[in-house]
Amino acid sequence: MGRGNEMVVTYRDLMAIGRANIQAMVQCSTVVTQGSQVLVREYAHMASRSVATTVAAGKAMAACRSPADVMSLQNRAGQRVVADFMHDRNRIAEMTSDIVRGAVKPYKTAMMAMLCAKAAA
Protein backbone atom coordinates (compact mmCIF):
# COMPACT_ATOMS: atom_id res chain seq x y z
CA MET A 1 0.00 0.00 0.00
CA GLY A 2 2.85 2.37 0.84
CA ARG A 3 4.35 1.88 -2.59
CA GLY A 4 1.12 2.93 -4.34
CA ASN A 5 1.03 6.18 -2.37
CA GLU A 6 4.58 6.93 -3.47
CA MET A 7 3.53 6.54 -7.11
CA VAL A 8 0.65 9.01 -6.65
CA VAL A 9 2.98 11.52 -5.02
CA THR A 10 5.51 11.05 -7.81
CA TYR A 11 2.80 11.46 -10.45
CA ARG A 12 1.58 14.64 -8.77
CA ASP A 13 5.13 15.90 -8.52
CA LEU A 14 5.63 15.27 -12.23
CA MET A 15 2.40 17.08 -13.05
CA ALA A 16 3.42 20.05 -10.90
CA ILE A 17 6.85 20.15 -12.52
CA GLY A 18 5.30 19.96 -15.98
CA ARG A 19 2.82 22.71 -15.16
CA ALA A 20 5.58 24.91 -13.73
CA ASN A 21 7.73 24.32 -16.83
CA ILE A 22 4.90 25.26 -19.17
CA GLN A 23 4.16 28.42 -17.19
CA ALA A 24 7.85 29.32 -17.16
CA MET A 25 8.07 28.70 -20.92
CA VAL A 26 5.10 30.99 -21.58
CA GLN A 27 6.57 33.71 -19.36
CA CYS A 28 9.97 33.31 -21.02
CA SER A 29 8.43 33.57 -24.49
CA THR A 30 6.56 36.71 -23.47
CA VAL A 31 9.73 38.34 -22.14
CA VAL A 32 11.72 37.40 -25.26
CA THR A 33 8.97 38.64 -27.61
CA GLN A 34 8.60 41.97 -25.82
CA GLY A 35 12.37 42.35 -25.57
CA SER A 36 12.77 41.64 -29.27
CA GLN A 37 10.25 44.35 -30.07
CA VAL A 38 12.19 46.82 -27.95
CA LEU A 39 15.45 45.84 -29.66
CA VAL A 40 13.92 46.24 -33.13
CA ARG A 41 12.68 49.72 -32.22
CA GLU A 42 16.12 50.61 -30.88
CA TYR A 43 17.86 49.36 -34.04
CA ALA A 44 15.40 51.36 -36.16
CA HIS A 45 16.13 54.47 -34.10
CA MET A 46 19.88 53.90 -34.46
CA ALA A 47 19.55 53.48 -38.23
CA SER A 48 17.46 56.64 -38.50
CA ARG A 49 20.00 58.58 -36.46
CA SER A 50 22.84 57.21 -38.60
CA VAL A 51 21.10 58.33 -41.81
CA ALA A 52 20.50 61.79 -40.36
CA THR A 53 24.15 62.04 -39.30
CA THR A 54 25.34 60.96 -42.75
CA VAL A 55 23.09 63.49 -44.50
CA ALA A 56 24.27 66.25 -42.19
CA ALA A 57 27.91 65.29 -42.81
CA GLY A 58 27.32 65.34 -46.57
CA LYS A 59 25.81 68.80 -46.40
CA ALA A 60 28.69 70.02 -44.25
CA MET A 61 31.17 68.45 -46.67
CA ALA A 62 29.55 70.29 -49.56
CA ALA A 63 30.00 73.56 -47.67
CA CYS A 64 33.74 73.04 -47.11
CA ARG A 65 35.93 75.67 -48.78
CA SER A 66 39.36 74.06 -48.49
CA PRO A 67 41.03 70.68 -48.14
CA ALA A 68 41.86 71.58 -44.54
CA ASP A 69 38.15 72.07 -43.84
CA VAL A 70 37.40 68.68 -45.41
CA MET A 71 40.08 66.96 -43.31
CA SER A 72 38.85 68.64 -40.13
CA LEU A 73 35.27 67.64 -40.90
CA GLN A 74 36.27 64.05 -41.64
CA ASN A 75 38.21 63.87 -38.39
CA ARG A 76 35.27 65.14 -36.33
CA ALA A 77 32.82 62.91 -38.20
CA GLY A 78 35.02 59.85 -37.65
CA GLN A 79 35.28 60.57 -33.94
CA ARG A 80 31.52 61.03 -33.76
CA VAL A 81 30.86 57.74 -35.58
CA VAL A 82 33.15 55.83 -33.21
CA ALA A 83 31.60 57.46 -30.13
CA ASP A 84 28.07 56.69 -31.40
CA PHE A 85 29.06 53.11 -32.17
CA MET A 86 30.45 52.58 -28.67
CA HIS A 87 27.36 54.09 -27.07
CA ASP A 88 25.00 52.03 -29.23
CA ARG A 89 26.99 48.84 -28.67
CA ASN A 90 26.85 49.30 -24.90
CA ARG A 91 23.15 50.10 -25.00
CA ILE A 92 22.29 47.03 -27.11
CA ALA A 93 24.45 44.78 -24.90
CA GLU A 94 22.71 46.10 -21.78
CA MET A 95 19.28 45.65 -23.31
CA THR A 96 20.10 42.12 -24.47
CA SER A 97 21.41 41.19 -21.02
CA ASP A 98 18.20 42.50 -19.45
CA ILE A 99 16.14 40.39 -21.84
CA VAL A 100 18.14 37.25 -21.09
CA ARG A 101 17.91 37.81 -17.33
CA GLY A 102 14.17 38.36 -17.63
CA ALA A 103 13.75 35.25 -19.78
CA VAL A 104 15.69 33.02 -17.37
CA LYS A 105 13.94 34.32 -14.25
CA PRO A 106 10.71 32.24 -14.66
CA TYR A 107 12.74 29.03 -15.02
CA LYS A 108 14.89 29.94 -12.05
CA THR A 109 11.81 30.68 -9.93
CA ALA A 110 10.12 27.42 -10.96
CA MET A 111 13.25 25.41 -10.22
CA MET A 112 13.69 27.00 -6.79
CA ALA A 113 10.04 26.33 -5.93
CA MET A 114 10.42 22.71 -6.98
CA LEU A 115 13.59 22.28 -4.92
CA CYS A 116 12.01 23.91 -1.87
CA ALA A 117 8.93 21.68 -2.20
CA LYS A 118 11.14 18.58 -2.45
CA ALA A 119 13.18 19.66 0.57
CA ALA A 120 10.02 20.22 2.60
CA ALA A 121 8.60 16.81 1.67
Protein Blocks (a to p, Z undefined) as FASTA:
>chain_A
ZZmmmmmmmmmmmmmmmmmmmmmmmmmmmmmmmmmmmmmmmmmmmmmmmmmmmmmmmmmm
mmpcbfklmmmmmmmmmmmmmmmmmmmmmmmmmmmmmmmmmmmmmmmmmmmmmmmmmmmZ
Z
